[in-house]
């Protein structure tokens, strides 16, 4: 059975590793990111992948810079390396450490949405479908030849969180299929169409600020794309307000103003149409249904969301 090294970090990368182990592939090591401080007390916390691998008894290496450890990787004696949301660029020396190559599980239908945040950008763009591509890693940014791809529809109810769960499960199936093809000598690679390539960079907090002068559908896409983190936001009465889920509707009013607030949601006028917010979180508080904010009289008709903390 093929020996693999598996590299990843977030929850998204756990299901594919589980699937490879269930399929009988020999995972000789897991590579992940170093522990990071989390929360107000800055408690050093391992990645979800590290937690899973340690529980499964797999040796874990959390290299700050993988490019400095090519010799150690080669010494592991693996046939291939699989990467999944790993977050570090690989050098040619790292690629050469694996006789049968390095394969990446990418959360889009390449060549669309090459880069760091394909799930968020698919929702932001209003795409109706996305998917998973397993490609042979090359030095370019997600430019490698494709081995397996599978389409996944995007629901109007999907957030980045729910879509990530779907794509992680699909990625688990795809990587097993890809490695089984390699083992049988049946792998057929397809080159990407460079003319169709689109790119997405890492999401920054400033990208999450809601501009209520924009169309309602665009705002709702932003809110869904940024849930569960880092969350879209605006300011209400000088306090931060995070938005978790919203839907577009047809009501009209002065952009940024609450024009209706009841048990069905908080309706905020946009540049065109209206944003019905159904889940949100005020500064220092917990995520709540919009109806609870209305019942608690924390938000009322006439209140205004702004882009600045005034």
N, C-alpha and C positions, 0 to 999 in steps of 0.2 A: 504493500500500500504506500502511496505517495506520502513523503514527509513534508510538512509545511511549517513555516513560521507565519504567525498571524499578527498583523499590526492594526491597531485601532485605538479608540478612546471612549467615545460617548456611548450611551445606551443603544444607539442605532447599530453599533458594531457587535453587540453581544449575540443577537439571534443568529447571524451567519456563522459565528464560531461554534455555537451550540449545534447548528445543523451539520457542520463539517465533522464535529466529533461524533454525532449520531450516525453519520454516514461511514464512519470507520477510518477517516483520515487521521494520520498520526501528527498531532500538533506538538512539535518539539520545544516551542517557545512562543510566548506572546510578547510583543513590543508595544509599549504604550507611552503616554506622556507622564512626566513627573507629577507627584502629588501636588495639589494646589490649595492655597488657603481659601476656605469657604465660610460665608456668614460673617456676622458682626464680630465674632470672636476669632475669625481667621484660622479656623481649625484645619490643619493639613488633611486633605481628603483625597483618596485614590480615585482614579477614573472608574466608571462602571465596569469597563472591560477588565481592569486589574482585579477588582473585587470578584468578578466571576471566575477569572482564570486561577486566582489563588484558591478559591473554593473548589475548583476542579483539579487542583494539584499540578497545574502547568507552570513551569518556570517563567517568571515575568522579568522583563528588563524595561526600565523606564528611562531611556537615554534622553538627556536634554537635547542632544544633537545627534541624530542617527548617522549622519555623514561621517562622524568621527569613529564609528564602530563597525566599519565594513569587515574588518578581519575577524571580529567576534561573530558576526553574522555568518560568515563563510564557515567558521569552525563548527557551527551548529549542525552542518551536514544535511540541511534541508534541500529538497528538490525545487520548491517554489516558495515564494512569499506572497501572501494575500494581504492587501491593505483595504481598510474600510473606515472612512472618516478619520484617518490617522492624524492629519494636520501638520505633517512635516514633508518638505520636498526631499526627494531621493536623488542621490548622485549616481553617475554611471558606475562607480565602484560598488555601490550598494546593489544596483541592479545586476551587476556581474557576479555577485555572491551566490546567485541561485541559478543552477544549471538550466532549469526549464522555465525561468523567467519570473517576473513579478506581475501579479494580476490585481487590479483595483475594482472594487464594487462601488460604482458611482450612481448617485441617486438622481439620474435624469436619463432621457433618451438622447444620448450623444449623437451629433455634436451640439445639441441645444443645451445651454446652461453648463458649460465648462466652468470650473472654479469652485469657490469655497462655500457657496450657499444656494445650491440648486433647488432645494425644496422651497425655501422662502421665495425665491425669484419666480418659480413656476406659478405660485399663488398670486404674487404681486402683479404678474403680467396677465392674470386672468386666463391662463392656459387651461384647457379642458382635459388635458391628459399629460401625464409624465411617465416615469418608469424607472427601470434599473438597467444599467449597462455594465457588463463585466468586460474590461478591456485589458490588453497587455500593456503594462506601463512603459512609457517612453519618457524622455527627458522633458518634452514639452508639457504644457498645462493641459492634462486630460486629452492628449492628442493620439493616444495609442490605438492600435487596431482592435476592433470589437470582436468578441467571441460569442457572447450571449446577451440578448436584450429582451426585456419584457415590458409591455405597456401597462399602465395603471391609470384609470380615470380619476379625475379630481372632482370631488363633490363640492357643491356650494356650501356644505356644512363642514368641510375639511379645514382644519387649522394646520400650521406647520407641525404641531404635535401629533395629530391624528394621521396625517399623511406620512410622517416619518415612521410611525408604527407599521403602516401598510407596506411602505417601501423596504423597511428592514426585513419583514417577513418574506417579501418577494426576493430581496437580495440573498437571503439564506438559501432559497431554492435555486437561484441562478448560479451561485458560486459552486454549489455541489454539482450541478449540471456541467459547468465549465471544466472543473477539474476531472470529472469522469470522462469527458470528451478527450482531454489531454492524455489521461492514462490509456485510453483505448486507441490513441493515435488518430482520432477522428475530428480533431479541432480544425475548424475552418474560420479564418480571420477575414474580417471585412474592414476596409479602410474607411475612415470618416470623410464626409464631404465637407471640405474646408469652407466652401462658399455658404454653407448653412450654419456655420458655427456662431454661437452667441456665448457671452461671457458674464460671469457674476462674481463680484468681489465679496469679501467678508462684510457682514452687516455691522454697522456702527450705531451707537445709541442715537446720534443725531438723525439717522435715517428713519427713526421710528416716530418722530414728531408728526402729529396729525395736523394737516392744513385743511380746515373745514371749508375753504373756498374751492377745493377740488371737488370733482364729481363724487356722488355718494358711493357708486360701485367701486371706484378707485380707493376710496377711504376704507371701505369694508374689506377689500382685498389686503390692504396694508395691515389692518387689525388682525385678520386671520393669519397672515403670514408671520406676524411677530409673536404669536401665542404658541408655546407657553413662555418663551423668552426671546428677546429682551423686553417685549411688550410695547405696543404702540401707546402713545401718551399725548396729553395736552395738559393745560392748567385750568383749574376751576377755583375762582376766588383766591388765587395766589398759591394754591396747593396742587401738587402733582396728582393727576388722575390717569391711571392705566386702564386701557381698554382690552378686554379679553375676547369678546365675540360681538359681531354686529352684522346686520343685514341691511341692504338698501331698500328704500321704499319711496313712494311718490310725493309725499307731503312737501310743502315748500315753506320757506321763511328766510330770515336773516342768517347768513352762514355763521355757524358756531353757537347759535342760540337754541336752547331747549324749547321746543314748541309744543311738546306733549310729554307727560310723564305719568305712567300708570303701571298696572301689574304686567302689562305686555312688554314694557321696555321704556327706555329713555330715548326720545326722538329728538335728534339734533339736526338742524337744517344744514345742508351742504351747499356748495356752489351750484350744483344741480341735483335735485332730489333731496332725500333725507336719509340719515343714518339712524337705524334703530339699534341701540346698544342694549344687549341682553345680559352681559356680564361685564363687571368692571371692578376696579380696586382703587380706593382713595389712599392718599399718602398716609403711611403708618397703619393702614387697616388691612383686612383680609379680602381676598377675592369673594365677591358676592353677586347674587342675581340682582339685576337692575331693579326689580320689583321691591327688593329689600331696602335699597337706597331710597326709593320713593316712599315706602311705608315709614322709614325712619326720618323722613323729611330732610334728608341731606342734599337732595336735588329737587328743584321745582321749576315749573314753567317760567321762562324769562332768564334763568341762569345762563351764563355764557362761558364756553370753552375758548381759551386763547392759546396762542403759541408762545407766550412769554409769561414768566412768573412775575406778575405785576402786583 
